[in-house]
């Protein structure tokens, strides 16, 4: 049994966030990546190649926290679609894959599962017994920020480095990061 609780609407609340906190964090990361502030250094490790038919993101960065005692993770960051890339969260699956040398965890949010709230998209639910929250925030011009968190994830990597892959429809990006592990 995991420690996730339901809110007043019956949704699972893994890590409470507010629109202002999410948008503020996403805007800060996106602004730095897009050159509006001082640039962020690229995370350690080389980007992994995208699947054969995927359109690679032009920019993909991720920051990740893992709590190994409850098999939980939270990751967030910006991405910019590559040339010819488009996303439609009503028609595209969203897959997150986390890999290290010994373990691989993968979660797919089915197409049509995201709900539009204001100008951003959210998902609250349980997939395969795993409570999950996700948000995708569009900034225009193919620029986005994301945050995804889950508790009780089977086979979650608990050592560094971790390769994070985000796939939305046929758009994909991978980066190797050193997660904050507790």
Secondary structure, 3 states (H helix, E strand, C coil): CCCCEECCCCCEECCCCCHHHHHHHHHHHHHHHCCCCCCCCCCCCCCCCCCCCCEECCEECCEEEEEHHHCEEEEEEEEECCCCCCCCCCCCCEEEEEECCCCEEEEEECCCCCEEECCEEEEEEEECCEEEEEEEEEEECCEEEEEEEEECCCCCCCCCCEEEEEEECCEEEEEEECCEEC
